[in-house]
Amino acid sequence: MTGEDHNFHIHQTKFRVLTKGEVLGATSGVSAKGILQDNVPLPAGGEGCDGTVASWRSKACQATRTVVEIPFAIAGDFVFHCHILEHEDGGMMATIHVVGAAN
Ligand SMILES: [Cu+2]
């Protein structure tokens, strides 16, 4: 939650952004709806949100939620990061470790 937008980006795979209905359980498994994409904008916390803990605690930040469904086809490490270079260089980068299904 910050005072500026971010842009979630993942390497080596793509994802779908789920609708509220899908998040609430209207569908299960990999959705047949929605386009596959490799990045999605994540909106800032609103006008009163300056990215500080104080603004968060004062409830000035308005959280929005973006839920994605990533149909990983293989196991491995998948890098994700903010697609704004300054944010990425500032540390907004990590990996998702995907393991195979248990038998
Ligand atoms: Cu960012």
Residues whose N, C-alpha, C, O or C-beta is under 5 A from the ligand:
A	BS01	CU	D5 H6 N7 C82 I84 H87
